[in-house]
Structure formats: C-alpha cells, structure tokens
Amino acid sequence: MKDKPNLGIVRLTPILASLLFGVFCAFLISASSMETYEITPFSEGVGSVGNAVYFVILVGLGASVLYSLLRKRNHRLINLIIGFALTTAVFLLSIIYLSAVFSFFSVPYFEVLIFSFSIFITVMADLIIFRTNSKLCNVIILCLGGGLGSFLGFSVPTLSAFLILIFLAVYDAFAVYHGPVGKIAHSGLEQLRGLSFSFKDIQMGLGDLTFYSMLSGHMLLYFGFLPCLASLIGILAGCLLAFKMLEKQGMFPGLPFPTLFGLTAGFLVSLLGF
C-alpha cells in the first residue's frame, strides 16, 4: 500500500468485492466436490513449517527479481514475466471454476466448452490488462485475487495455510520497510501492470487480495460459514486499521493486521462452536 489519501470505509469496497468473489469461488469448489490439488512440497504436520518457508521464499524471490528489473529499467522483460504469470493463472483458474460450474449440469462436450471459454476469458483478460486503461482492469485483478486465493485456501492444508499466512505477514512487514516490496512501492506500483490495483488514490498489490481470500476461502471450506463470516469481518477491520496507519506513514504493509484479525476472529468463532 502507498500514498496518503483521505481514507474511509469506502476504501474497503474493492477489498470486500474481491473477498465476496473469493467466497463465491470457494462455494463453487465445495458444492462441486472437486478433488484436492496438491501444491505444497511437504506433507502436513512436520512439513508445515517447510511449506510456509517455501511460500515466503517464492514471494521474496519474485519481489527481488521484479525490483532488480525495475532498477535496470527492463520493462519489456517485466511485462513478459508478468504477462506469462497472469495468463497462466487466469487460464488455469478459468478451467478450474468453469469445471466446477459445468459439474452441476449435463452438457455434451463440456470439456471442449470449458477449454474454449477459458481461452476466451484469458485473451479478454490479457487485452484489458495490457492493452487498455479501462477500469475493467481493476475488476479483473480483484476477481483474480479472489479466485486465486480461494484455490490456495482449498489446496493448502489447514496448518500449512495458517503458517503460510503468518509467515507472509511477518515477511510483508519486513519487506515493506527494509526489503524489495517497499522499494518497488517507492518506484511506483503502476509500473507493474496487472500486479496491483488503484482505488481512491490507494494502491494495493494483487498478493494482498490473494492471501485475504486464501484465509476466508479456507475458513468457508474447512470450518463453515460463520467462521468465514467472522474472518471476513476481521480482514476488513484489519484493512481499515492499516489504512489509518497508511494515512500517517504514507506506506504500510497490507498483510499483518488483516491476517491477524481475520485468523483470530475465524478461530474464535470456530472454537466457540458456531
């Protein structure tokens, strides 16, 4: 997050929209009885810490590479890397969620339809993000954050998921003030087209949205509706507090407060048996 806008609850609107889309995606997954995807390198339990470290390393390396390329003003390679990553993500997520939707219906040749629709969605998303200055770009990023986060929340076991969120929140706090994330923000997030969105003079990274939805989506899929609702409220309260700090400091990490509040609220409601 960066800049010093006149902040208010209205600034939570895009975050809430992304979270609600993520919850919808999580609902599609749960209703379709989709098979679990294994995306963590280590087994749950002893390997959970390793999974958290693995995600932090991936995020850290990605941020470091992007900052290095920004310093070298190699915008062509930056756009190539971001374009490949977003194209792959949109295409795979389209296949996953369209498969969930089509699982409710008996449609002939549904595999062909899913593949065709996924290509169409991916092409349109790429054109809007990289070839226009339309506000639809922000809509796509919000949906991508929600959909990707819910997929991660579904695919990562509970202990690993919560350790990943906690480790990333700690890393985010460090990286904003002493690492590549803060340096990228000073350089201008708008240079990383497709990896951030702006609303009311606030800029927020796609990663923040993704991990918010990872938390709320995991709560819905593995703990139920009320813990999910509590985590949503906690995330939004954390974002509001982060915005207040942002107003004072001009730049503030987006993960620590929302992650802490969301995890605490979701766990408390779950432990109370609601």
C-alpha positions, 0 to 999 in steps of 0.5 A: 500500500502507498500514498496518503489519501483521505481514507474511509470505509469506502476504501474497503469496497474493492477489498470486500468485492474481491473477498465476496468473489473469493467466497463465491469461488470457494462455494463453487469448489465445495458444492462441486466436490472437486478433488484436492490439488496438491501444491505444497512440497511437504506433507502436513504436520512436520512439513508445515513449517517447510511449506510456509518457508517455501511460500515466503521464499517464492514471494521474496524471490519474485519481489527481488527479481521484479525490483532488480528489473525495475532498477535496470529499467527492463520493462519489456522483460517485466511485462513478459514475466508478468504477462506469462504469470497472469495468463497462466493463472487466469487460464488455469483458474478459468478451467478450474471454476468453469469445471466446477460450474459445468459439474452441476449440469449435463452438457455434451462436450463440456470439456471442449466448452470449458477449454474454449471459454477459458481461452476466451476469458484469458485473451479478454483478460490479457487485452484489458490488462495490457492493452487498455486503461479501462477500469475493467482492469481493476475488476479483473485483478480483484476477481483474480485475487479472489479466485486465486486465493480461494484455490490456495485456501482449498489446496493448502492444508489447514496448518500449512495455510495458517503458517503460510499466512503468518509467515507472509505477514511477518515477511510483508512487514519486513519487506515493506520497510527494509526489503524489495516490496517497499522499494518497488512501492517507492518506484511506483506500483503502476509500473507493474501492470496487472500486479496491483490495483488503484482505488481512491488514490490507494494502491494495493498489490494483487498478493494482498487480495490473494492471501485475504481470500486464501484465509476466508476461502479456507475458513468457508471450506474447512470450518463453515460459514460463520467462521468465514463470516467472522474472518471476513469481518476481521480482514476488513477491520484489519484493512481499515486499521492499516489504512489509518496507519497508511494515512500517517506513514504514507506506506504500510504493509497490507498483510499483518493486521488483516491476517491477524484479525481475520485468523483470530476472529475465524478461530474464535468463532470456530472454537466457540462452536458456531 
